Amino acid sequence: MNILLVCSAGMSTSILVEKMRTEAANRGLEATIDAIPESRLKEQTNVDVILIGPQVRYLESKIKSSVSVPVAVIDNMAYGLMKGDQVLDQALGLVQNA
């Protein structure tokens, strides 16, 4: 599974990515998880789900209209507390319900 987190600059989101990678490894899930700024979204291919950082939630409709994969804003509380397990669950749920 390829999970992409979209943010403004990538600093705090990169911490969350590491926590999500650790959680995926602990669960035995094969997942590629990366964070990029919105400006690089068009360069991405082979993505299964896109999660948007709460600070750029205004991009949700723009991103949804430009891709054919599930897109959602990361839960505020999970993002603020850097809960990699919860954000991973959010991504998995989006893919399963697509």
Order of alpha helices (4+ residues) and beta strands (2+ residues): beta-alpha-beta-beta-alpha-beta-alpha-alpha
